[in-house]
Amino acid sequence: MTDAWEVTCRSPWKRPLWFFVGLGTAGAGLAVVRSVFWDGLWDVWSAGGLLLALVGVVSLRGATARVSADAHGLHTRTLLRRRSVPWGDVADLRVRLKYANTPRVQETRGVILVLGDGHKRLLPLPRSWSPQDPDFDAKLDALRALHRRYGAPESSHVPVVSYRTAGRGWAGSLSLCALLVAGAGVAAWFVPGMVSDERAWRSATPCAAGTPAAERDTCLSTLPAVIARTDVNGLKQPSWLYFTGSRPLERLEVSSDAAEEFKAGDVVELTVWRGQVREVAGEGHRWREHIPAAGEVAVLAAVFVLAAGYPGAQVLLRLRGRRLPDDEVLPSAFPFAAALTGTALWLLPLCYRHPTTLFASPGSITWAATGSLVTAGLFTWAWRATRVRTPAEPQVTDGPAEQDTETFLAARFLEHTDYNPHGFGTHIVLGGGPPAVTPHPGPGRFAAKRIPVERLSVANVRRARGSDGDTVPRSWHIAELDDAGEPVRLAAAPDDLVRIIRELDPAKAR
């Protein structure tokens, strides 16, 4: 397949797609008939017809999509557009890896066309919904073979772009960050008014006799009432108090606990403030409406800001690694999440206690200053922890370092080998004997398999790529080894990888 002079990619589900196209046409006809002959009647049949028509349009796009390649270039055809790109204008062909949000995580793969001017487009075909899809792999190999024959690819390997790599876009993270910051701004805008309302409620006094109706909103009015019945519902549904004769109102929404305490026939007194019933008092029972405190809303605004920090950190990391190849794995943003969590421990209580008076007292100023220093230290640590580390070159030694004690290092070979059958190894043990692969962190060499260092040689050390899989931690590096002519990858933390390479290939380490 890799020596093919021409490649054609069509959807493997053409017959089902054309069936849905016909079903969509019938649905569109049904919607038109219902609209014309039934005086524009809109019912479940019309809605179903429009839904089928939409499915038909989507299916038609998939059924007519076609991607072909020959000596002249790459040709794509969709429902509304045709385009041809000569191989001289194609910089690279890459794989885009995504995961579907289903109960069972599903892997989807597509091909990204990278042009010489840096623009990227996702080809409609080929597509794969399985990590093991020989047809997708064969079509991709054939396209890359044609590109190598008639063009100049940027990469010698197949770059895989996933959510962990530098080539993934950051528009989604930036939009989420902006949305959360906007939410924080809206919540903070309500805080001053709520502080004013909270103070007015606490200072409100009963209305004096003869108080004009226009001034009764600023004082507390009391009205007698008799409960006719109660309606107790669960926590997710409101509970109600109904009053006899619908006086002074028909019903009042209360908590489920309050609805259980009051009984039919109870004589109660309603407290009205600013035109709303704020309190219901009976013999031995009292319900008071919860008025959100300004501190609660200030805490909500702070939570929005802290939540916006995580997608903001993701954008920062992508900007920081903008010079990396698109398929190299970026450091995780979890250190920034830890810094944001540490900030929340002092910021949220401060916002609750002093929503509008952060700098009004020496105590709050000291609190804010100390917390800011802690946050600065946490973010400095997060910045250093997420730096992009260049693979270190192990120093050449005369022979393996002899160790009497066993040291277990977290590392694993990514290929199936005789010393790592079915990828069972999770650690490599050094010292106390020859290097070996173990499925445990020790102690002891139970189930260990010796690594044949005599047939291994180091070819390259690099950072993790998207093609190495999601099981490799972002901070690990990859050693590309030659195992008697077979390529083998070894993944480990940077410092541990240097130690392991010195043991595996001391005479050729470079």
N, C-alpha and C positions, 0 to 999 in steps of 0.2 A: 504493500500500500504506500510505503514511503517513496517508491520510485514512480508513482503515478504521474502522468503528464497532465491529467485533468481530474478535478475533484468536484463532485456535486453533492450538496447537502439539501435534503428535503425532510419535511416532518415525517416521522415514522407513524403518525396517527392521522394520515390524510383521510382515510375513510370515515372514522368517527367525526373528524372535524367537518367534513362535507355533510354528514348527517345532521350535525348541529346547525350548519348553515341553512339547510332545508327547513329544519324546525324553526329557526329564527325567521325565515321568510314567511312561514305559515303564521307565526305569532304576530309579525308586523301586519299581515293581511287581516288577521282577526281584530287587531286594535283599530285598523282603518275602517273595517266594516261596522264595528260597534260605534265608532264615532260618527260615521256618515248616516247610517240607517236607523240609529237609535237616538238621534238628536244630541249627539255629543255626550252620551251616557258614559260616566266613568265608574266602573265597578271592578270586581276582582278579575273578570275576564279581560278587560282592557289592560289592567296592570300586568296580568300574566303574559299577555301578548307583547307588551313593550319589553318585559324582562327577557322573553325568548328572542326578541329582535336584537337586544343588546348582546345576548350570548351568540347569536348568529354573526354579528359584526366581528366580535372577537375571534370566533372560529374561522371566519373568512380570512382574517389577517394571518392566522396561523397556517391555514391550508394553502394560501398563495405564496407564502414566504419561501425564498430559495436563495441559496448561496452557492456560487460556483467559482472555481479558480482554474486558470490555465497559464500558459506561458506569457500571456499579455497582462495578467493581473488578477485582482479579486473583484468579483461581480456580485452584487446583492440586489434582490428584488423583493419588494414588499407590496402591499395592497395599493399604495399611492405613490410609490417612488422606486426608481431604479438608479443604481449608481455603480460605476466601475472605477477602480483605483489601480493604477499600474504598480508593479512591484517596487519600482524605484521610489515611489512615494510612501511605501509602507516601512515603518521603522521596526515594528515588532508585532508579534502575535502572543497574547497572554491569556491566561485562564482567570476568569472571575469566579470566586468561590463564595457562595452564600448559603445561609442556613435558614430553612423555612421554620416559622414559629408554629409548629404542630405538636400534638402530644408526643409524637415520636420525631425527634430531630431529623430533618431531611436535608440532605446536601444537594444543592443545585450548582451546576457548572455551566459557564458560557465562555465565549471567546471574545476578547477585547482586541479591537484593531487600533494600533497606535500609529498615527501618521508622522511624517517627518517633521511637521511643524509643531508637534506636541499634542495635537488634538487626539481625543480617544472616542471610539464608538463601540458600543456593544453590538456584535453581529446577531441577527435573529436566529441563526443556526451555525453550527450544531449546538444542541443543548443536552444536558444530562441531569437526571434526577437521582443518580446513584453514584457512590464513590467508585464502584466497580462497573464500568460501562465500556466494554471493548470497542463498540462502534464509535463512541465519542473519542476515545483515545486514538483510534485508527484515523478518523477524519482529521483530528488535530495534527497528528504526525504527518499526514499527507499535505496539509496546508503549510506546515513549517518546512517540509521538504521542498515544496515548490518555491517557498520564499528564499530558502538557502540557494536554490538553483538559479533563480532569476533576480534575486534581490540581495540585500545586505542586512541580515538581522542584527539587532543590537546585542542579543543574548544568545549564548550557546545552549543554555538549558531552558526549560519551560517555566517562565515566571508565573507564579500563582498569587493573585491579589485577593486578599480576604479582609475581614474586619480587623485583623491584627496587623496588617502590613501598612507600609508608608503610602502605597498608591491608592488607598481608599479615600474617597472624598470626605471633606469635613463640613460640608454645607448643612447636613442634618444636625450635627452636634452644635454648630453655631446657631442654627435656628432654635433648637431647644434651649440653649443658653439664653438667647435673647427673649424667648417666651417666658422663661422663669424669672428673668430680671424684670420684665414688664409686670408680671404678676406680683413681684415684691413691691414694685413702685405703686401699684394700685392699692395693695394692702396698707402700705405706709401712708398713703394719702388719707385713709380713713382714721388713722390713729389720733391726730389732734382733735377732731370732732368727737371721737368716742371718749377722750379724756374729759372734754367739756360736758358731755352728757352724763358721764359717770359722776362727776362732781355735782352736777345739778340734781341728780337723783338722790345722792347722799344728803344734800342740804335741803331737799324739799320738805316742807312742813304742811300739816293739814290746812285746807282752805278755811278761812274765817267766814263767819256768817255774813252774807251780803256781798261776797266777792263777785265782781262782774264776770260774766261768762268768758270774756276775752282774756282774763287773767287766770282762769282756772287751769290752764295748761302748765303753769309754773308751780302749782301747789297740788296737794293730794286730796282728791275727792273720794268719798266713800258712799257706796250704794248698797242697800239691802237686797237680797235675792234668796230664792228657795230652789234647791236642786230638784229637778224633776226626775232625771235618770242619768246614769253614767254609761259611757261606752269605752270599755277597756280593750285595747289592742296590744299587739306585741311591740317590741322595740323598734321595728322598722316601719310601723304605721302609727299615726297620731291617735291619741286617746282624747275623749271629749267629755265635758260637763254640759248637760242640757238644763235649762232653767225654766221654771214654771211660768207659763204665759209669755215666754220669750222676752221676759223683762229682767234686767235691762238689755239683754241681748239673747239671741236664740241659743247659742252654744259657745264654748270656750275651749280651745285646744290646751291640754295640760299633759304632764308626763303620765306614764302608765301607773306609776306608784301613787300619784295623787288621785287618779281616777279610782283606784282601788280603795283608798282611804275614805273618800267621800261617799255617802249613801243618799238614796232618794229620800227626800223630805228634810234634809239638813238645811238649816237656816244659816246662811253665810253672809259675809260682808265683803264686797268687792272694792278694792282700792284702784282708782283710776288716775293715771298720770299721763299727760300729753295725749289724751283721747284714747288710751289703751288700758286694758285691765292688766295691772302688774301683779296683783296679789289677791288671793282668795283665802279668807280666814273663817273657819268654822269652830265648833266646839271641840277642841283637842286636835284639830287638823289645820294645817296651813300650807298653801302652795304659793311660791313666789317665782315669777318668770325670771329665767336666767338672762341677764343682760351681759353680753360679751364684754369683758374688761379690755381696756386699751392695751394692757400688757399681753393678752392673748393674741390680739391682732398683730402687735409688734413682733411677737415670737413667730407668727406665721410669715411675716415679711422676711424675718431673718432666715427662716427655714428655706424659703424660696431662693434667697441669695446664696445660701450654702449649697442647695441642690444645683443651682446654676453653675457652681464652681466645678462640678465634675465634668460636664460636657465642655466647659471652658478649658479644663486641664487637657481633655482629649484634643481640642483644637490646638492648644499650645504645643503638645507633643508632636502633632503632625507638622506644625510650622517649624518646630525644632529639627525634625528629621526630613525636611523637604529636599535635602540634597542626597538622601539615601535612595538606592534603587527601589522601585515601586513594590517589589516582592519581599523586601527585607522587613522582618518583624520589628515593630516599635516597642519600646518599654511600656509596661502596664501603667495605667493611671491610678492604680490602687494606693500608692504612697500619697498622692494628693487627696484621695478619699480619706485616708487616715488623718491627714492634716486638717481636713475640713471637719472630721468628727471631733478631733481635739479642740478645734475652735468652737464647735457647738457646745461643748461642755461648759465654757465660761460665757459665751455670747448670749445663749438663750436665756439663762437665768437673769443676766443683766438687763436684757430687753424686757423681760417680764416685770422686773422690779422697778425699772426706770425707763418706761417707754418713750418719754419726751424730756427727761431730765438726766441724760447720760453724763453731763458735765456740770451738774448743779451742786454737787457735794464732793468733798474730798474723798469719801469712801468710793463713790462711783468712778471718780477719776482714777484712783489707784487701781480699782478693779479693772477698768478698761485698759490702763497702761500695762499692767502685769499680763493680762490676757493677750494683748497685742504683741508683747515680747515673746510669749509662748508660741503664738501663731507664726511669727516671723521665723523662729527656730524650726518649727515643724515644716514650714514651706521651704526653708533652706535645705533641710534634710531631704524632703521630697524631690527637690530640684536635682540634688546630687544623686539620689537613688535612681532617678529616671534618665540619667545621662547615657548617651550612646557610647558603649565601650567598643573600641577596636580590638579585634582578636590579638592577643599577645603571642609573640614568637618564643617558643621554649628554647632555653639555652642548650647548646650542644654539650653533652657530657660524654665521658669515656665509657660509661656503663651504667646500668640501673642502680639506683641508690638502694643499698641493702637496709631493710628495716626488720627489726625483731618483732615489733608489735603490728597487729593488723589494723589497717585503716580502711573504713568503708566510706566510699564516696558515691553520692547520688549521681548516677550516669546510666545511660542505656544506649545500646546499639539499635538503630532504627530498622535494620534489615534482619531477616531470618537467616541465621547461620547455624553451623553445627555447635558453636559455643553459646548461641543465643536462640535456641529453638522457639519459634512462634513468639519471639519478642518477650520471653519470660523474665529477662533480667531487668532489675531496677537499680542495682548498685554494682560497683566494681571494687573489689578488695585488693589492696596493695599491702605488701609486707607479710612476713610470716610464711612466705612461699611464693610461687609464681602468681602473676596477676590473674584474676578469675572473675567471672560474672556470677552474681548471686541474685536470687529473687527476694532478698531481705536485707535490712541494714545491719545484720550481725547481732551479737557476736557469733563467731564460729563460721566454718565454711560448709555448712550443711547445704546440699544441693548445688554447690558451686561447680562451675565448669571452667576449666583452664582456658585462657586466651592464648592461641598460638602466636606468640609475638615474633617467632622466627619467620613467619610468612606475611607479616603486616608491615606496611610502610606508610608514612604520612604524606599525603598529596597536597592538602590544603587545609587551612583553618579559617572559618568565616563565621559571620553572624547568622542567626536562624532566618530561614526564608519561609514564605507561605507554603511551599511545597513540602516542607518538613513535617507538616501536620500540626494540629492544635494541641497535641499531647506534650509538645516540647515547650517548657516555660519560656516566656519572652526574654528573660535575661540570660538564657543559656547560649553557648556557642556550639558550632558544629565542626567536627574534624572529619575531613574526607580522607578515608584510608583506602589503601589498595591491599586486598586480601587475595594474593596469588592470582591477580588479574581481575578479580571481582570488586567493584566499588562497594564500600561499606561506610556508613555514616555513624559517628559516635557523638552523642549530645551530652553536655555536662555544663555546669557553671564555669565561667571563664578560668578562675584560679584552679579549680579542680581539674579542668581539661588539660591545663598545662602540666600538672603533676602526672596525670595518666599518660599523656603523650611521652613524657620522659621515660616512663617505664615500658611503654609499648615499643617505642622506636628511638632509643637513646642515641644511636649512632647516626641516625639520619634526621633527627629533629632540626627544623629550621623555620 
